[in-house]
Each structure stands twice: as C-alpha cells, then as structure tokens.
C-alpha cells in the first residue's frame, strides 16, 4: 500500500509525480530559453553543461522537444536549433498582442526622429526588448529583440519603475545595491526616487549615458486604464545626435506614440 501524506491526504507517490512533472516542464522551458538567449545552434553536451543537467536527461528533453517541433536538428553537424513550433507560437503571440498593428506606430516614430526605436516589457527586474526598429543612420547601436536592459539605468526601465510602485519595491528588495555602469547611473536609491518623481510629473523618461557611454534615450510608459505601466518605448541615439536639449522636444512625441500603442493593445492583456 502506498503511503499517504497525513496533512494533505494526498498520496506521496502522486506528490512525487507532480514534482517530477513540474521539474521536467521547467527543464524543457530552460532548454528553450537557452536557445532563445543564445541565438545559435547548440549541441546536447553544451546544453547539458550550461544548464547543469546530466547528459541522459538532456537527451530526453531534446528528443521530446524535437518530436513536438520546438527543436530541429542540423543533420550536417548534429546541433539543434529552434523549430517551426516555436516560430508559430511566437507568431501567435505577436498576433494576440496586436504587435502587427503596433509595428507601424514604431516605424513612424523612427522615421520622424531618424533614430532607432525599442518596445520593451518587464521580465523580472529587467526590461527586455521585444520589438525594434533600426535607424537608417550609419552610426547606430544594435539592441536586437531579446536584449535585456537594467531598470534603473535605462529610459524604458525608469518609465516602468515610475508608473509601478510595487516594481520599485521589488527591485530594491532583490537588488539592495544598484549597479553603476557609468558616472551618470542612478546608483543611489534616493536620487533614483527623485528621478522617478520627475518622470511621473512630465510623463517621459531619459537615459543620459547612464548604461552606456555615448548613448542617450528618451522613453515613455505604455499604461493601462488605471495608469499602471504595461510596457515602454524608447528612442535611442548616439549622444552626438541627441543632445540633452533635444529631450524636451522628443519627450512629448514619444509619449504620443506610447498613448497610441496603449489604445491598440487588447484590454486585459499583460506582457
């Protein structure tokens, strides 16, 4: 007879199966996330090493993902890459969030400013870029979708923080010491709070070479009906083309684009 948990009345073998199942799902997602973040083909041994899994477990996960179309194998080198199921899943999410409708708004902002434009969403205590329009200027900085930026050192991140009080508390709890990237980074909590107050008052944020020397940005939150930030956008440019005196000119324009995007996103959806 199988033992039962005295407190819950749940069969311990069922608990074990649930734990094992959840662990297997978590590992499968970790494999997919690794492919997403690396952006290159990976072999089984590399996957096992980077995720600290044993080889047999990795083989099982990879085979299961291949069977469902989430991974495919390059027959020439036996490495794996993301399969058609991931492509279709991404397309479905792109459609469901109306990003096909949002894209033209970003394009118009990029065309009018002459600079690159990013759309970012919150992931943990970072902002992750999910859509980007590259500037046509020969001098520009590349931040492809999937790039993570720090909340306290980016215009998108500060826009998210300024319109989400709980997020600021969580950031301080998880990162008691704010990392300094340049001399202009807001690494002091009180200075950051003062900056966020200014952002709330005017509605737009800036990055004055705070994460990377020579790069400036102007951002704005994409808020829901309650004023809670769901995402953020930013115009990014080399500092030589974006002097600080241009911040006040671009700020309202970025806010206008953010408001337009907010009106296009499905009600109740959260990135």
N, C-alpha and C positions, 0 to 999 in steps of 0.2 A: 504494500500500500504506500502511495506517495505521501510524504509529509505535507502538512498544511501550516500556513502561517497563522499563529494563534491570534494576532491582532487583526489581520485583514480578512481571514478566512479564505485567502487566495492560495491556490496550490503553488508550492515553491517551484515546481517544475514549470508552471505557467509563467511565474515571475522571471525565471531564468530564460525562458524562451523570449519573453518580451524584451528583457535586457539585451539578449543576443541579437534579436531582430533590430532593435534600435541602434545597437552598435554597428551592425552590418550596413544599415542605411547611412549612418553617419560617416562610415569609412568610404562608402561609394560616393557620397557627396564630396568628401575631402579629395578624392581622386579627380572628380570633375572640376573642382575649384583649382586644383593644381594645374590642370590643362588650361583652364581659363586664364590663370595668372601668368603662366609661363609663355603661352602663345607659340608653342613649338611642339614638335613631335617628341614623345618620351618613350623610353623603354621600360619594361617591367622592373628591372633592377633599380633604375633611377627613381621610379615611383615609390618602390618599397623603401629605399634609402631616405628619400625626402620626407616621407610620411611616417617613418619609423614602424613599418609593417614587416612581418615576415614574408618571404617570397611566395609561399604557397597561398597565403591569404590574398596577397596582391594578385596572383594569377586568377584566383576565383572571382575576385571583384572585376577585374578587367574582362574576363570571359563573359560575365553576366552583362556588363555594360556594352560589350560588342554585340551580344545576342539581341539586345534591345535597340541597337542602332545609335547609342550615345557615344561610343568609341568605334573607330575603324582602324585597321592595321595596314601600314605601308608594306607591301609584300617584298619590296626591294631591300629594306633594312630591318624589317620586323618591329619597327617602332609604331606607336599608336598616335592617333590624332582625333580630335572631336568629330563625331559622326553626324549624319543627317538628322537624327532625332534632336540633337542639341540645337541645330540650325532651325528646325521647325518650331521647337519650343521657344527659342529666342524671338522668332518672327511672330509667334502668337502673343508673347508678352509685349512686343513692340506695338502690335495692333491694339491690344486691350488697353494700353495706356495712352492710346491716341498719339503716339510719337510720330507717326507718319503725318499727322496734322501739325504737330509741334515743330517738326523739322523746318518747314518754310519760315516760321517766325524766327528761328535761329539764323537761317540763311539771310533773311532781310536785315537782321541786326548786324551780322558780319559784313554784309555788303555796304551798309550805310556807314559803319565805323571803320571799315577797311582792316579789321583785326579779327583774330580768332575768337570764337565763342564756345563756351562749355556749358553743358547742362549736367548738374551733379546732384546726387542723392545721398542721404545719410546711410552709412553702413558702420555700425558700431560707434566708435568715436573718431571716425574719419569721414570725409566726403569722397565719394567715388564718382568719377566721370562716366556717364552713360551715353552721352551724345556730344559730338564735337564738330564744329565747322572750322576748317583750317583757313587761315588768312592766305590770300594770294601773294602777299608780300614775300620777297626772297628771304628777309630776316624775320624768323618767327621761331617759336618754341613748340616742340611737339609734346602733346599730352593725350595719347590715344585713349579711347574708352577702356575703362578698367583701371586707369591710373588713380591712386589714392592721394588725397591731399589732407594735411592736418587742419583740424577745425579752427584752431587759434591762430593759424599763420596763413590763412587764405581768405580771399573775399567771399567765396562760396561758403566756406566753413563758418565765417563770422556772421554771414547772413542767416545761416541756420541757427547758430547759437543765440543771436539777438532776438529771434522770434520763437524760442523754445526754452523756457526757463528750466524745465526738467533736464534737458540735454546738457545745459551748463553745469548743473549739479552733478550729473553722471560723469561728465568729463573731469571735474575736479576730484571726484572720488576715485576714478580709475587712473588719473594722471595727476597726482598731487604736485608734481614738478613739471611745469610746461617747458617743453624743449625749445631751446633757442637755436634758430637756423641762421639768422643774420643779426646784425646790431639793431635792426628795426623790428624784430619779432616781439610780440606782446607776450613775454615770458613771465611777467608779473601779474598775478591774479587781479589785483585792484586796478591796475592800468587796463587790463583786458575788459573788466566790467565797465569801466568808464567809456571805453571804445564802443562796447555793445550798446550802451545807452545812447551814444551819438548816432549809431546806426538805426536804432529804433525810432529816434526823432525824425531823421531825414528820409529813412526808408531804403537806403542803399549803403553798400559797404565798399571798402577798398583794401587792396593789398599793395602796400608801398614798399616793394622789395623785401617783404617780411619772410618769405620762404626761400626765395632765390634771388640773389643779386642781379640787377638788370631787368627784372620782370615786374610789371605792375598790372593790376587788375581792378575792375570795378564790377561789383556784383549786386544782386538783389534776390530776396527770397521769393519763392512761389508758394503762396499761402492758401489755405482752405478758407471757408467762410468764417471760421472762428478766429482767423488771424494766425493760425499755427503753421509754421513753415513745413511744407511737404518736400520741397526740393529747392534748388537755387541755380541761377545762371550767372555767368561772368564773362565780361570782355577781357581778353588777355592780350598784352602787347609788350614789346621791348620798351624799357623806360625811356629810351631816346625818342620814341614816337608817342609816348603817353606821359607828358609832363604832369606834375601834380595839379597844375592849374586847369587841366582838362577834366579832372574828376567831376567837378560840379556840372560840367556840360554833359558828360556821359551818364551820370547817375540817373537823372530822370528818364533818359532814353532806355536804360537797362530796366528800370522799374516798369516802364510801359510795356516792354516785351514780356516781363515776368507776369504782369497782370493779364496780358493776353493769353499766355500759356495756361495760367490758372483757370481761365474760363473754358479752355479746351479739354482739360483733363476730366475723366469720368468722376462724378460725385462719389465720395466714399472710398475711392481708391487711395492707397498709401504706398509710396515707393518702398 
